[in-house]
């Protein structure tokens, strides 16, 4: 049987090259349904939430979604918790009024994020009023989660001051109009002080205020340009020997015979004061035990620490049982245990009729041990008297800062935050 071939059938068939075939992703083929080329792709219609209906009091709250036009893929509907039904109570107290509520959180997502933190912080929350929409729920959560306002700084409680000696007690130290110049600088400008017998008198002031210069003139280590100093009614410069016999001194810059041992230094100090050898030995033994110097008494003073040097110097100042002790920074470089021991010794000394005048930068120490005080600034006495009179209803530190000129703010030091490598 003969068949005729047409020209179209005799023409060779053309196949598309492999490189021209568009690749098809397996995931796209597997997941997306086939669409006819001629069929148009329907556009997604926006989803619009209906307005929240009006809810009568006491009725169940329907599900309400905030009106918002959102793409279908971006919609996340937070679960809405049904509020508890609360029976009206005519005698119930009105809910507290929040004076400064936190800003309202406008999205339900924020409410769902903050809710777990509220459960951790608030253990037993008060029943909240019925919530009728998502905004109110977010507001309630935001109010509970808002941090509490910091309370104002409370006024510090004043330490009860020690009882000062009576006003008619004899004056052990009387300073009148002391003046001292160093070239064109006036270090002490007409300072006057009265210290009664049995007083624990503290002198405070900033660095360079003239405290050490004043105490040096009181103890005879520095001659004043003007003014007088009387110790037990003895003119300290007219009769220095008698005045110094009644005074024990612990200067700020210690100058001790540090090539002696502690025991030798005590014996030498007692001999300088005119004590016999037996009295020196007895008092040295008592002072060594009181100051805890047993293990160091046979070592050279040059090998002592700063605190040990302070203690041996104070023991030397007390060996002749003076009526007045003048101590310039006696607790500097002294550890807390030794400081407590020294304080106890000085308190017993004052209770026995002695008088202590000391300078210190430790306001808490002055408030704890002293019954009277003076604040010296710029070579002048700005306040003096009993501790309560000087404090004027404040702590001694606050009163001192007020008189000394207040705190200085550190400005213009941004370079300090660029740490060097």
NUTOR-842622 format. One record per residue (C-alpha): residue in three letters; x, y, z. Coordinates in pm, 1 decimal. Last residue first. Layout:
N
ALA, X, Y, Z
...
This chain:
421
UNK, 4559.6, 5121.6, 7531.9
UNK, 4452.9, 5453.8, 7680.9
UNK, 4095.0, 5490.9, 7794.3
UNK, 3881.3, 5749.6, 7620.8
UNK, 3640.1, 5809.7, 7911.4
UNK, 3876.7, 6050.3, 8087.9
UNK, 3887.1, 6267.1, 7777.0
UNK, 3528.5, 6373.4, 7850.9
UNK, 3656.3, 6567.9, 8149.7
UNK, 3489.2, 6903.3, 8084.5
UNK, 3280.7, 6898.3, 8399.2
UNK, 3328.2, 6760.2, 8750.2
UNK, 3060.2, 6918.0, 8968.5
UNK, 3189.3, 7078.1, 9288.2
UNK, 3008.1, 6999.5, 9610.7
UNK, 2915.1, 7281.8, 9843.0
UNK, 3106.5, 7587.1, 9963.9
UNK, 3275.7, 7482.1, 10286.4
UNK, 2978.1, 7585.6, 10498.6
UNK, 2726.7, 7361.0, 10320.2
UNK, 2974.6, 7075.4, 10286.4
UNK, 3042.1, 7089.7, 10660.8
UNK, 2673.3, 7096.3, 10746.8
UNK, 2608.5, 6799.5, 10523.0
UNK, 2900.9, 6607.8, 10676.4
UNK, 2801.7, 6697.8, 11032.0
UNK, 2453.7, 6563.7, 10972.2
UNK, 2187.4, 6828.2, 10978.3
UNK, 1980.2, 6990.3, 11255.2
UNK, 2223.9, 7276.9, 11317.9
UNK, 2529.9, 7049.2, 11303.3
UNK, 2744.8, 7296.3, 11499.6
UNK, 2493.8, 7348.2, 11779.7
UNK, 2426.4, 6974.5, 11808.3
UNK, 2799.2, 6899.8, 11830.4
UNK, 2850.2, 7156.7, 12104.7
UNK, 3021.1, 7476.6, 12004.3
UNK, 3195.8, 7610.9, 11696.0
UNK, 3097.2, 7721.3, 11344.5
UNK, 3273.8, 7920.2, 11071.2
UNK, 3614.0, 7934.0, 11241.9
UNK, 3858.0, 8101.4, 11004.2
UNK, 4177.1, 7992.5, 10827.8
UNK, 4001.9, 7933.8, 10494.9
UNK, 3749.7, 7693.9, 10644.7
UNK, 3749.2, 7573.8, 11005.6
UNK, 3450.8, 7381.2, 11144.9
UNK, 3458.9, 7339.2, 11523.3
UNK, 3335.0, 7050.7, 11735.0
UNK, 3191.4, 6941.9, 12067.9
UNK, 3070.2, 6607.2, 12207.8
UNK, 3308.0, 6395.0, 12002.8
UNK, 3321.6, 6015.7, 11963.1
UNK, 3058.8, 5917.0, 11704.5
UNK, 3004.3, 6247.6, 11530.1
UNK, 3378.3, 6302.0, 11490.7
UNK, 3426.1, 5947.5, 11359.7
UNK, 3142.5, 5986.4, 11110.0
UNK, 3292.5, 6309.1, 10983.6
UNK, 3627.8, 6146.0, 10914.8
UNK, 3855.5, 6425.5, 10796.1
UNK, 4013.9, 6451.0, 11139.5
UNK, 4150.2, 6695.9, 11395.0
UNK, 4171.9, 6610.8, 11761.3
UNK, 4137.4, 6790.3, 12093.8
UNK, 4108.5, 6554.1, 12391.3
UNK, 4050.4, 6644.9, 12755.8
UNK, 4114.7, 6420.7, 13056.3
UNK, 3878.0, 6374.5, 13350.7
UNK, 3864.6, 5995.2, 13383.4
UNK, 3582.2, 5967.8, 13127.4
UNK, 3810.2, 6148.6, 12880.6
UNK, 4086.0, 5888.2, 12922.4
UNK, 3834.2, 5604.9, 12899.8
UNK, 3708.4, 5751.9, 12573.2
UNK, 4066.2, 5784.5, 12446.5
UNK, 4145.0, 5418.5, 12518.6
UNK, 3821.0, 5302.0, 12352.8
UNK, 3892.9, 5511.3, 12044.6
UNK, 4242.2, 5365.9, 12020.3
UNK, 4101.5, 5011.4, 12028.1
UNK, 3840.1, 5092.9, 11764.0
UNK, 4112.0, 5246.0, 11547.2
UNK, 4330.2, 4936.5, 11594.0
UNK, 4048.8, 4713.4, 11467.5
UNK, 3961.0, 4949.3, 11182.7
UNK, 4321.6, 4975.1, 11051.9
UNK, 4516.9, 5293.8, 11119.0
UNK, 4652.5, 5491.3, 10821.8
UNK, 4503.0, 5815.0, 10963.1
UNK, 4341.8, 5760.0, 11300.7
UNK, 4537.9, 6022.7, 11500.3
UNK, 4483.3, 6299.8, 11242.4
UNK, 4641.3, 6573.6, 11459.7
UNK, 4605.3, 6485.3, 11826.4
UNK, 4626.6, 6738.0, 12110.2
UNK, 4586.3, 6558.5, 12444.2
UNK, 4523.9, 6775.4, 12751.0
UNK, 4558.4, 6691.5, 13121.3
UNK, 4875.1, 6493.1, 13059.3
UNK, 4939.3, 6147.8, 13209.0
UNK, 5319.7, 6137.4, 13152.7
UNK, 5301.8, 5829.7, 12926.7
UNK, 5023.1, 5968.5, 12709.6
UNK, 5221.3, 6125.7, 12422.3
UNK, 5459.1, 5827.8, 12408.5
UNK, 5161.2, 5591.6, 12373.4
UNK, 5027.5, 5811.1, 12093.3
UNK, 5362.1, 5785.6, 11910.8
UNK, 5367.4, 5406.1, 11954.3
UNK, 5016.6, 5382.8, 11808.3
UNK, 5077.7, 5610.6, 11512.8
UNK, 5395.8, 5421.6, 11422.9
UNK, 5203.7, 5094.3, 11431.3
UNK, 4951.9, 5236.8, 11183.9
UNK, 5221.9, 5359.0, 10945.5
UNK, 5401.3, 5024.6, 10959.5
UNK, 5695.2, 4981.7, 11192.3
UNK, 6045.6, 4898.6, 11066.4
UNK, 6184.3, 5244.9, 11145.9
UNK, 6047.1, 5198.7, 11499.2
UNK, 6310.3, 4929.9, 11547.4
UNK, 6175.4, 4603.9, 11684.2
UNK, 6166.9, 4505.8, 12052.6
UNK, 5815.5, 4645.1, 12117.6
UNK, 5668.5, 4486.0, 11806.3
UNK, 5506.2, 4167.5, 11939.0
UNK, 5372.1, 4329.5, 12256.1
UNK, 5244.3, 4644.9, 12085.0
UNK, 4873.1, 4584.0, 12136.5
UNK, 4793.4, 4944.4, 12231.4
UNK, 4668.3, 4859.9, 12582.9
UNK, 4940.7, 4600.3, 12650.6
UNK, 5221.1, 4832.8, 12546.2
UNK, 5062.9, 5120.8, 12736.7
UNK, 5043.3, 4922.8, 13061.4
UNK, 5401.2, 4796.2, 13030.7
UNK, 5527.0, 5145.9, 12953.0
UNK, 5345.5, 5283.1, 13257.1
UNK, 5516.6, 5039.5, 13491.6
UNK, 5861.5, 5078.4, 13333.8
UNK, 5844.2, 5460.2, 13328.8
UNK, 5724.8, 5472.1, 13689.8
UNK, 6024.5, 5261.3, 13791.4
UNK, 6268.5, 5471.9, 13589.6
UNK, 6160.4, 5803.1, 13739.8
UNK, 5945.5, 6041.2, 13535.1
UNK, 6080.5, 6381.9, 13433.7
UNK, 5893.2, 6420.7, 13105.1
UNK, 6210.2, 6355.9, 12903.5
UNK, 6253.9, 6032.0, 13101.4
UNK, 5906.2, 5914.3, 13000.6
UNK, 5977.2, 5982.1, 12630.3
UNK, 6310.3, 5793.6, 12651.6
UNK, 6145.7, 5491.2, 12810.7
UNK, 5874.3, 5483.3, 12542.6
UNK, 6132.3, 5515.9, 12263.5
UNK, 6342.9, 5236.6, 12411.8
UNK, 6044.3, 5001.6, 12423.8
UNK, 5949.4, 5074.3, 12062.0
UNK, 6304.5, 5016.3, 11946.1
UNK, 6525.1, 5313.6, 11868.3
UNK, 6648.3, 5406.7, 11522.8
UNK, 6306.5, 5568.3, 11462.6
UNK, 6369.5, 5862.2, 11690.7
UNK, 6036.4, 6010.9, 11594.9
UNK, 5936.4, 6299.7, 11371.0
UNK, 5572.0, 6239.4, 11290.9
UNK, 5407.5, 6473.9, 11045.4
UNK, 5057.2, 6525.3, 11185.9
UNK, 5167.8, 6580.8, 11542.5
UNK, 5061.6, 6365.7, 11839.7
UNK, 5106.4, 6587.3, 12144.5
UNK, 5046.0, 6540.5, 12515.6
UNK, 5004.5, 6857.7, 12716.8
UNK, 5033.2, 6941.7, 13089.3
UNK, 5414.2, 6945.0, 13094.2
UNK, 5402.1, 7143.8, 12771.4
UNK, 5231.2, 7437.0, 12943.0
UNK, 5476.2, 7437.4, 13235.6
UNK, 5778.9, 7438.9, 13003.1
UNK, 5626.6, 7694.4, 12761.9
UNK, 5581.0, 7969.4, 13024.5
UNK, 5524.4, 8296.2, 12829.1
UNK, 5446.8, 8112.0, 12508.5
UNK, 5186.4, 7862.9, 12636.6
UNK, 5037.9, 8114.5, 12877.5
UNK, 4911.6, 7897.4, 13162.2
UNK, 4540.2, 7900.5, 13249.9
UNK, 4524.8, 7522.8, 13216.3
UNK, 4660.7, 7574.9, 12865.7
UNK, 4648.3, 7934.6, 12734.7
UNK, 4722.8, 8031.1, 12374.4
UNK, 4750.2, 8395.4, 12267.2
UNK, 4710.3, 8595.6, 11948.3
UNK, 4935.0, 8731.5, 11673.2
UNK, 5221.2, 8611.2, 11455.4
UNK, 5200.7, 8265.8, 11611.8
UNK, 5511.8, 8058.9, 11696.4
UNK, 5501.3, 7701.8, 11567.1
UNK, 5570.2, 7381.3, 11760.1
UNK, 5433.1, 7523.6, 12084.2
UNK, 5136.3, 7287.8, 12114.6
UNK, 4868.0, 7545.9, 12032.1
UNK, 5075.3, 7693.1, 11747.9
UNK, 5107.8, 7349.4, 11586.2
UNK, 4734.7, 7290.2, 11639.4
UNK, 4651.3, 7605.5, 11442.8
UNK, 4890.0, 7522.1, 11159.9
UNK, 4747.9, 7170.0, 11138.1
UNK, 4390.0, 7299.5, 11109.2
UNK, 4463.2, 7585.6, 10865.9
UNK, 4203.6, 7515.7, 10593.8
UNK, 4459.1, 7369.0, 10352.7
UNK, 4267.0, 7045.1, 10309.2
UNK, 3905.2, 7089.5, 10409.4
UNK, 3796.6, 7137.6, 10771.4
UNK, 3718.5, 6949.7, 11088.3
UNK, 3820.4, 7004.4, 11450.8
UNK, 3684.9, 6765.9, 11713.9
UNK, 3663.2, 6825.7, 12089.4
UNK, 3615.3, 6540.9, 12337.9
UNK, 3554.8, 6750.6, 12647.5
UNK, 3640.1, 6664.7, 13009.2
UNK, 3768.0, 7015.5, 13083.9
UNK, 3625.4, 7278.7, 12849.6
UNK, 3771.0, 7382.0, 12513.1
UNK, 3743.4, 7746.9, 12402.1
UNK, 3840.4, 7850.8, 12048.9
UNK, 3947.1, 8170.3, 11868.4
UNK, 4098.6, 8190.2, 11519.1
UNK, 4209.5, 8531.2, 11394.3
UNK, 4306.3, 8436.5, 11036.8
UNK, 4525.3, 8127.6, 11015.6
UNK, 4703.8, 8043.9, 10687.2
UNK, 4728.7, 8402.5, 10563.2
UNK, 4934.0, 8387.8, 10242.6
UNK, 5158.3, 8679.4, 10142.4
UNK, 5463.0, 8526.4, 10301.7
UNK, 5340.0, 8253.1, 10532.9
UNK, 5116.5, 8435.8, 10778.1
UNK, 4979.6, 8309.3, 11110.9
UNK, 4709.3, 8465.0, 11327.2
UNK, 4557.5, 8337.6, 11652.9
UNK, 4288.6, 8563.3, 11796.4
UNK, 4228.0, 8389.6, 12130.2
UNK, 4277.7, 8018.9, 12196.4
UNK, 4172.7, 7888.7, 12538.4
UNK, 4243.2, 7528.3, 12631.6
UNK, 4159.4, 7360.0, 12962.8
UNK, 3872.0, 7595.1, 13036.0
UNK, 3697.4, 7514.4, 13364.5
UNK, 3343.6, 7371.2, 13352.1
UNK, 3072.7, 7637.8, 13385.6
UNK, 2914.8, 7555.1, 13050.3
UNK, 2866.3, 7194.8, 13150.2
UNK, 3067.9, 6929.5, 12964.0
UNK, 2908.3, 6800.5, 12641.6
UNK, 2679.4, 6497.8, 12638.2
UNK, 2755.9, 6275.8, 12342.5
UNK, 2556.7, 6340.9, 12028.9
UNK, 2275.0, 6114.0, 11910.2
UNK, 2342.4, 6030.3, 11547.1
UNK, 2115.3, 6214.0, 11310.3
UNK, 1890.5, 6007.4, 11086.0
UNK, 1943.7, 6071.2, 10717.8
UNK, 1670.6, 6257.7, 10535.6
UNK, 1512.7, 6037.1, 10276.0
UNK, 1586.9, 6085.9, 9911.9
UNK, 1264.3, 6103.2, 9716.0
UNK, 1101.8, 5774.4, 9614.1
UNK, 1179.3, 5641.8, 9270.1
UNK, 859.5, 5602.1, 9069.4
UNK, 743.9, 5245.1, 9020.1
UNK, 820.6, 5080.0, 8689.8
UNK, 527.9, 5040.6, 8443.3
UNK, 420.1, 4675.6, 8409.1
UNK, 82.9, 4724.0, 8580.1
UNK, -4.7, 5032.0, 8375.1
UNK, 106.1, 4869.2, 8050.2
UNK, -103.6, 4559.2, 8116.5
UNK, -415.7, 4766.9, 8181.9
UNK, -355.6, 4974.5, 7869.7
UNK, -313.9, 4664.1, 7653.3
UNK, -645.9, 4530.3, 7776.7
UNK, -814.3, 4868.2, 7716.6
UNK, -685.0, 4872.9, 7359.9
UNK, -813.6, 4519.7, 7295.3
UNK, -1171.0, 4607.1, 7382.4
UNK, -1433.8, 4567.9, 7654.2
UNK, -1222.1, 4492.7, 7958.1
UNK, -1414.9, 4439.2, 8283.5
UNK, -1251.5, 4611.1, 8581.7
UNK, -934.9, 4458.4, 8735.4
UNK, -931.2, 4232.2, 9038.9
UNK, -623.1, 4313.3, 9253.2
UNK, -302.9, 4137.8, 9155.5
UNK, -156.5, 3869.9, 9387.6
UNK, 198.6, 3777.7, 9287.6
UNK, 280.9, 4070.4, 9060.0
UNK, 635.1, 4045.0, 8927.4
UNK, 643.4, 3707.1, 8751.2
UNK, 285.5, 3721.5, 8618.5
UNK, 347.6, 4074.6, 8494.0
UNK, 650.6, 3957.3, 8298.3
UNK, 435.3, 3693.5, 8123.3
UNK, 181.3, 3962.5, 8015.3
UNK, 428.7, 4205.2, 7861.9
UNK, 473.2, 4017.9, 7536.8
UNK, 102.3, 3940.7, 7483.7
UNK, 8.9, 4299.9, 7554.5
UNK, 269.1, 4427.2, 7311.0
UNK, 125.0, 4201.0, 7039.5
UNK, -223.1, 4345.1, 7099.2
UNK, -103.4, 4674.5, 6964.1
UNK, -171.8, 5028.2, 7086.1
UNK, 22.5, 5033.6, 7411.9
UNK, -110.6, 5327.3, 7610.9
UNK, 156.7, 5539.5, 7778.4
UNK, 206.3, 5468.1, 8151.9
UNK, -43.0, 5602.8, 8397.6
UNK, 40.8, 5911.2, 8609.7
UNK, -209.7, 5967.2, 8889.5
UNK, -360.5, 5618.2, 8897.1
UNK, -687.3, 5639.8, 9086.2
UNK, -759.7, 5349.5, 9313.9
UNK, -1077.6, 5150.6, 9241.6
UNK, -1380.5, 5264.4, 9443.8
UNK, -1446.5, 5067.4, 9759.0
UNK, -1708.7, 4796.9, 9752.0
UNK, -2033.7, 4875.3, 9935.1
UNK, -2257.6, 4866.9, 9624.8
UNK, -2110.3, 4543.4, 9501.0
UNK, -2157.8, 4456.0, 9137.8
UNK, -2086.4, 4089.9, 9059.2
UNK, -1765.3, 4045.7, 8869.7
UNK, -1761.3, 3827.9, 8559.6
UNK, -1406.8, 3730.7, 8480.7
UNK, -1269.9, 3867.1, 8158.6
UNK, -1234.6, 3631.6, 7858.9
UNK, -877.1, 3626.9, 7748.8
UNK, -820.2, 3720.5, 7388.4
UNK, -566.4, 3521.6, 7195.8
UNK, -351.6, 3739.0, 6970.8
UNK, -451.3, 3734.9, 6604.8
UNK, -150.4, 3743.3, 6380.7
UNK, -217.3, 3879.9, 6032.0
UNK, 87.5, 3935.0, 5812.6
UNK, 3.5, 3673.0, 5544.2
UNK, -352.5, 3806.0, 5496.4
UNK, -233.2, 4164.5, 5432.3
UNK, -367.8, 4397.5, 5695.8
UNK, -633.3, 4666.6, 5706.0
UNK, -707.8, 4743.2, 6068.3
UNK, -1014.1, 4769.2, 6285.0
UNK, -911.3, 4632.5, 6629.9
UNK, -1044.7, 4280.8, 6675.1
UNK, -1329.0, 4195.6, 6904.9
UNK, -1436.5, 3855.1, 7027.8
UNK, -1759.3, 3891.9, 7211.2
UNK, -1770.2, 3995.7, 7577.7
UNK, -2036.3, 3818.9, 7778.3
UNK, -2295.1, 4048.8, 7925.9
UNK, -2262.1, 4210.7, 8269.6
UNK, -2277.9, 4565.0, 8135.7
UNK, -2414.9, 4578.8, 7775.7
UNK, -2164.7, 4535.6, 7499.4
UNK, -2164.5, 4765.0, 7198.7
UNK, -2030.3, 4588.6, 6894.3
UNK, -1664.4, 4617.7, 6795.3
UNK, -1628.0, 4730.4, 6437.5
UNK, -1576.1, 4460.5, 6176.6
UNK, -1232.9, 4364.0, 6071.3
UNK, -1132.9, 4420.1, 5709.5
UNK, -935.5, 4166.5, 5513.6
UNK, -801.8, 4298.7, 5185.3
UNK, -892.9, 4101.6, 4873.0
UNK, -621.5, 3893.5, 4722.4
UNK, -603.6, 3929.8, 4344.2
UNK, -726.9, 3640.1, 4127.6
UNK, -468.3, 3507.6, 3883.7
UNK, -606.5, 3529.3, 3526.7
UNK, -669.5, 3197.9, 3342.1
UNK, -507.2, 3188.1, 2996.4
UNK, -194.2, 3020.9, 3109.7
UNK, -388.3, 2756.2, 3299.8
UNK, -262.8, 2727.9, 3651.7
UNK, -96.9, 2419.8, 3794.6
UNK, -99.5, 2405.0, 4167.4
UNK, 208.2, 2524.9, 4360.0
UNK, 383.1, 2295.6, 4607.0
UNK, 550.2, 2027.3, 4399.1
UNK, 633.6, 2235.0, 4097.2
UNK, 766.1, 2522.0, 4305.3
UNK, 974.0, 2290.6, 4522.0
UNK, 1119.9, 2120.7, 4218.9
UNK, 1228.6, 2445.5, 4063.4
UNK, 1173.5, 2458.8, 3685.3
UNK, 1458.1, 2556.3, 3459.9
UNK, 1366.2, 2739.1, 3138.1
UNK, 1464.3, 2536.4, 2828.7
UNK, 1696.4, 2745.3, 2616.9
UNK, 2011.8, 2562.4, 2726.2
UNK, 1866.9, 2227.3, 2609.7
UNK, 1817.2, 2348.7, 2256.4
UNK, 1461.5, 2341.5, 2123.0
UNK, 1383.4, 2064.8, 1883.7
UNK, 1317.1, 2115.3, 1510.4
UNK, 1136.1, 1844.8, 1311.9
UNK, 1265.5, 1775.8, 963.9
UNK, 1029.8, 1862.5, 672.5
UNK, 883.2, 1552.1, 495.6
UNK, 559.4, 1575.3, 696.5
UNK, 502.6, 1932.5, 591.6
UNK, 576.7, 1853.8, 228.7
UNK, 311.5, 1581.7, 222.9
UNK, 394.1, 1218.8, 202.4
UNK, 189.1, 994.2, -11.3
UNK, 116.8, 644.3, 105.0
UNK, 148.5, 332.8, -107.6
UNK, 0.0, 0.0, 0.0
